[in-house]
């Protein structure tokens, strides 16, 4: 969605409104001053009242305040008239044109994705209602997400026991994922104890739980222990960062990410990611479809987009290789192949350049090396 044109149109309306308001204020102020001046003159019995009124009328005729107000209002009305048209053009496109009637649509899979979205967002009653109304079987991940939200709700109450129990039970798997979640949770528990003015208990907790992290988190451990010296005035200490709620927010995000990871789920909802990515890609698709319609081409028959759809980095989950010769994206049937010279082409390009295997060697299109097609190696990203 191209919001820049909407913003520009809105800014034009806002500017015209500001100018109209300023102009109206100036004209009213001028009229008020001239009327006050005329009334002041008329209070003098020595002057001709009729001539004063004639002069005032002439002045108003020359200034033509009504025409000035009309001009300012006209410019504002023009901008206001155009703005809804911009909104209609940008916000109400015929998005149905981008739908492909020949695309496979598995209702069961879509229902499962939607139900899973509700559960991972903690909306269990809505998810159960949706499953019941669609007649789908209960998602296998429902109970796991119930447990995750019980842990997160406990963390909101500053109760770390459920989170520590879960992290302890999955300690080895968290280490394999190179996550420092367990250390973060122990750090928060240590700070919670120390802020309760119980330094001795906090030291005992540190001795019991921090030793295993001494190699990887020594600096952090040293800071935590030194903060005990300021336990009665931590906010004025060099360690005031330990009072920040950001520490709890980071722990919640890391626990959610790792919990989903151990379930085999992505840290972000697939439905949310898909919809958000679609809002980025849809304007490009709609423009391309309009161009195809003008050229009398069929959108339904296109197998690969001839235009690039640029997505932000958060939507890029794996490496993509585009053959520099054919300009086609690699796939399972057309994987990237590295030649002996180090340059990489897609398999189908190499096949075409070797005349479908009739020639065992050919020239690399990027260097003068003779390439043996039988010695090309498939690359895996």
C-alpha positions in Angstrom: 0.0 0.0 0.0 1.5 3.3 -1.1 0.8 5.5 1.9 3.1 8.3 0.7 0.5 9.6 -1.8 -2.2 9.5 1.0 0.1 11.4 3.4 0.9 14.0 0.6 -2.8 14.5 -0.1 -3.6 14.8 3.7 -0.7 17.4 4.0 -2.2 19.4 1.2 -5.6 19.5 2.9 -4.0 20.4 6.2 -2.0 23.2 4.7 -5.0 24.6 2.8 -7.0 24.5 6.0 -4.3 26.3 7.9 -4.0 29.0 5.2 -7.8 29.4 5.1 -8.0 29.8 8.8 -5.2 32.3 8.9 -6.7 34.3 6.0 -10.2 34.3 7.7 -8.6 35.5 11.0 -6.8 38.3 9.2 -9.9 39.5 7.3 -12.1 39.4 10.4 -9.4 41.3 12.4 -9.2 43.9 9.7 -13.0 44.4 9.6 -13.1 44.7 13.3 -10.4 47.3 13.4 -12.1 49.4 10.6 -15.5 49.2 12.4 -13.9 50.3 15.7 -12.2 53.2 13.9 -15.5 54.3 12.3 -17.4 54.1 15.6 -14.7 56.1 17.3 -15.0 58.8 14.6 -18.7 58.9 14.8 -18.6 59.6 18.6 -17.1 63.0 17.6 -20.1 65.2 17.1 -18.1 67.7 15.0 -17.7 65.2 12.1 -20.2 64.2 9.5 -21.5 60.7 10.2 -22.6 60.2 6.7 -19.2 60.8 5.2 -17.6 58.4 7.8 -20.0 55.7 6.7 -19.4 56.4 3.0 -15.6 56.1 3.6 -16.0 52.9 5.5 -18.2 51.4 2.8 -15.7 52.4 0.1 -12.9 50.8 2.1 -14.8 47.5 2.5 -15.6 47.6 -1.3 -12.0 48.1 -2.2 -10.8 45.3 0.3 -13.5 43.0 -0.9 -13.3 40.7 2.2 -16.1 38.4 0.9 -14.1 37.7 -2.3 -10.9 37.0 -0.3 -12.8 34.5 2.0 -14.4 32.8 -1.0 -11.0 32.4 -2.7 -9.4 30.8 0.4 -12.4 28.5 0.9 -12.4 27.5 -2.7 -8.8 26.3 -2.5 -9.6 24.3 0.6 -12.7 22.8 -1.0 -10.6 21.7 -4.0 -8.2 19.9 -1.7 -11.0 18.3 0.3 -12.7 17.1 -2.9 -9.5 15.4 -4.2 -8.6 13.7 -0.9 -11.5 11.1 -0.8 -10.5 10.2 -4.4 -7.0 9.5 -3.3 -8.2 7.4 -0.4 -10.5 5.4 -2.7 -7.8 4.8 -5.2 -5.2 3.7 -2.6 -7.3 2.0 0.0 -10.0 0.4 -2.1 -8.2 -1.4 -4.9 -9.8 -4.4 -6.5 -7.6 -6.9 -4.6 -9.7 -9.8 -5.8 -7.8 -9.4 -9.1 -4.7 -10.8 -7.4 -6.5 -14.0 -6.5 -5.5 -17.0 -8.6 -8.4 -19.3 -9.3 -6.1 -22.1 -10.2 -4.2 -21.9 -6.9 -4.5 -24.9 -4.6 -6.5 -24.1 -1.5 -6.6 -26.6 1.4 -9.4 -25.5 3.7 -8.3 -27.9 6.4 -4.8 -26.5 6.5 -6.1 -22.9 6.5 -8.4 -23.7 9.4 -5.5 -25.2 11.3 -3.4 -22.2 10.7 -6.1 -19.8 12.0 -6.8 -22.0 15.1 -3.1 -22.2 15.8 -2.9 -18.4 15.5 -5.6 -17.9 18.2 -3.9 -20.4 20.5 -0.4 -18.9 20.2 -1.9 -15.5 20.9 -3.5 -16.8 24.1 -7.0 -16.5 22.8 -8.0 -20.0 23.8 -11.8 -19.5 24.1 -11.9 -18.0 20.6 -9.7 -20.8 19.2 -11.9 -23.5 20.8 -15.0 -21.8 19.3 -13.4 -21.6 15.9 -12.4 -25.3 16.0 -15.9 -26.3 17.1 -17.6 -24.3 14.4 -15.3 -25.5 11.6 -15.5 -29.1 12.8 -11.7 -29.4 12.9 -9.8 -31.6 15.3 -8.1 -29.8 18.2 -4.6 -28.4 17.4 -1.9 -30.6 18.9 -0.1 -27.5 20.1 -3.0 -26.1 22.2 -2.0 -27.6 25.5 1.6 -26.5 25.0 0.5 -22.9 24.4 -1.7 -23.1 27.5 1.4 -24.0 29.5 3.5 -21.2 27.8 0.9 -18.6 28.8 0.7 -19.9 32.3 4.4 -19.3 32.5 4.2 -15.8 30.9 1.3 -14.8 33.2 3.3 -15.9 36.2 6.2 -13.7 35.0 3.9 -10.7 34.7 3.3 -11.3 38.5 7.0 -11.4 38.9 6.8 -15.1 39.8 9.7 -16.9 38.1 9.2 -20.4 39.5 7.3 -21.8 36.5 9.7 -20.3 34.0 12.8 -21.6 35.9 11.2 -25.1 36.2 10.5 -25.2 32.4 14.0 -23.9 31.6 15.6 -26.4 33.9 13.7 -29.3 32.4 14.8 -28.1 28.9 18.3 -27.0 29.9 20.2 -29.2 27.4 18.0 -28.3 24.5 18.4 -24.6 25.3 22.2 -25.0 25.4 22.0 -26.7 22.0 20.1 -23.7 20.7 22.8 -21.4 22.2 20.2 -19.6 24.3 21.0 -17.6 27.4 17.4 -17.8 28.7 18.3 -19.8 31.8 20.9 -17.3 32.8 18.5 -14.4 32.2 15.9 -16.0 34.5 18.4 -16.8 37.2 19.6 -13.2 37.0 16.1 -11.8 37.4 15.5 -14.1 40.4 18.8 -13.0 42.0 17.8 -9.3 41.5 14.3 -10.0 43.0 15.9 -11.5 46.1 18.5 -8.8 46.5 15.9 -6.0 46.1 14.0 -7.6 49.0 17.0 -6.5 51.2 18.3 -10.0 51.6 21.9 -9.9 50.5 22.9 -13.1 52.2 20.2 -15.1 50.5 21.0 -13.5 47.2 24.7 -14.5 47.6 23.6 -18.1 48.4 21.4 -18.1 45.3 24.4 -16.8 43.1 26.7 -19.5 44.4 24.2 -22.2 43.7 23.1 -21.2 40.2 25.7 -18.9 38.6 28.8 -21.2 38.7 27.8 -23.1 35.6 27.7 -19.8 33.6 31.1 -18.5 34.8 32.9 -19.2 31.5 30.3 -17.5 29.3 28.8 -14.8 31.5 31.5 -13.9 34.0 31.2 -10.1 33.4 27.5 -10.2 33.9 27.8 -12.2 37.0 30.4 -9.8 38.4 28.0 -6.9 37.9 25.1 -8.7 39.5 27.2 -9.5 42.6 28.7 -6.0 42.9 25.2 -4.6 42.8 24.6 -6.0 46.2 26.8 -3.2 47.6 24.2 -0.8 46.5 21.1 -2.8 47.5 19.7 0.0 49.5 20.2 2.7 46.9 20.4 0.8 43.6 18.7 3.5 41.5 21.6 5.8 42.3 24.3 3.2 41.6 26.3 2.3 38.5 24.0 -0.7 38.3 20.7 1.1 38.0 20.1 -0.7 34.7 19.1 -3.8 36.8 15.9 -1.9 37.8 14.7 -1.5 34.3 11.6 -3.4 33.3 13.3 -4.0 29.9 15.1 -7.0 31.5 11.8 -8.6 32.2 10.5 -7.8 28.7 13.6 -9.3 27.1 13.2 -12.5 29.2 9.6 -12.8 28.2 10.5 -12.4 24.5 13.3 -14.9 24.7 11.2 -17.5 26.6 8.4 -17.1 24.0 11.0 -17.6 21.2 12.6 -20.6 22.7 9.4 -22.2 23.8 8.1 -22.0 20.2 11.4 -23.1 18.9 11.4 -26.3 21.0 7.8 -26.9 19.8 9.0 -26.7 16.2 7.1 -23.5 15.7 8.4 -20.1 14.4 8.7 -17.3 17.0 6.3 -15.2 15.0 2.8 -16.4 14.0 2.9 -17.7 10.4 -0.5 -16.2 9.8 0.7 -12.7 11.0 3.9 -13.0 8.9 2.0 -14.0 5.8 -0.6 -11.3 6.1 2.0 -8.6 6.8 4.2 -9.8 3.9 1.1 -9.8 1.7 0.3 -6.1 2.5 3.9 -5.3 1.2 3.6 -7.4 -1.9 0.0 -6.7 -2.9 0.5 -3.2 -4.4 3.2 -4.5 -6.7 1.0 -7.4 -7.8 -1.9 -5.1 -8.5 0.2 -2.8 -10.6 1.6 -5.7 -12.5 -1.9 -7.2 -13.1 -3.1 -3.9 -14.4 -0.2 -3.8 -16.9 -0.9 -7.4 -17.9 -4.6 -6.6 -18.5 -3.6 -3.6 -20.7 -1.4 -6.0 -22.7 -4.2 -8.6 -22.8 -2.0 -11.1 -20.9 -3.5 -13.8 -18.6 -2.4 -13.4 -14.9 -3.7 -16.9 -14.1 -1.2 -18.5 -16.5 1.9 -16.9 -15.1 4.2 -19.4 -13.3 6.8 -16.9 -12.1 6.6 -13.2 -11.4 8.6 -11.2 -13.9 8.9 -8.3 -11.3 10.7 -8.3 -8.0 8.7 -8.0 -4.8 11.0 -6.4 -2.3 10.3 -7.4 1.3 12.0 -6.2 4.5 14.7 -8.3 6.0 12.4 -9.7 8.7 10.5 -11.6 5.9 13.7 -13.2 4.5 14.1 -16.7 6.0 16.5 -18.4 3.6 19.0 -17.6 1.0 17.7 -17.1 -2.6 19.8 -17.6 -5.7 18.9 -16.1 -9.1 20.8 -17.4 -12.1 22.7 -14.5 -13.6 22.2 -15.9 -17.1 18.6 -17.0 -17.2 17.4 -14.6 -14.5 15.4 -17.5 -13.0 15.3 -18.2 -9.3 16.7 -21.6 -8.3 14.5 -24.4 -7.1 14.6 -28.0 -6.2 14.3 -28.9 -9.9 16.7 -26.2 -10.9 19.4 -25.9 -8.1 22.4 -23.7 -8.2 25.6 -25.4 -9.5 29.1 -24.3 -9.0 31.5 -24.6 -11.9 35.2 -25.4 -11.7 36.1 -21.7 -12.1 34.0 -20.9 -9.0 31.1 -19.1 -10.8 27.6 -20.3 -10.2 24.7 -20.9 -12.6 21.5 -22.8 -12.4 21.4 -26.4 -13.5 19.1 -25.8 -16.4 21.4 -23.0 -17.7 24.3 -25.4 -17.6 22.3 -28.0 -19.4 21.4 -25.6 -22.2 25.0 -24.4 -22.5 26.2 -27.9 -22.8 23.6 -28.7 -25.5 21.7 -31.1 -23.2 24.8 -33.0 -22.5 25.9 -33.3 -26.1 28.9 -31.2 -25.3 30.9 -32.1 -22.2 32.6 -28.7 -22.1 31.7 -25.1 -22.7 33.0 -21.6 -22.0 32.0 -19.9 -18.7 30.0 -16.8 -19.6 32.0 -14.8 -17.0 35.6 -15.9 -17.6 37.5 -17.8 -20.3 37.6 -21.1 -18.4 36.6 -24.2 -20.2 33.9 -25.9 -18.0 33.3 -29.6 -17.8 29.6 -30.0 -17.2 30.0 -33.4 -15.5 32.2 -31.8 -12.8 29.8 -29.1 -11.7 28.7 -29.4 -8.1 25.3 -28.6 -6.6 25.3 -25.9 -3.9 23.2 -26.0 -0.8 22.4 -22.7 1.0 
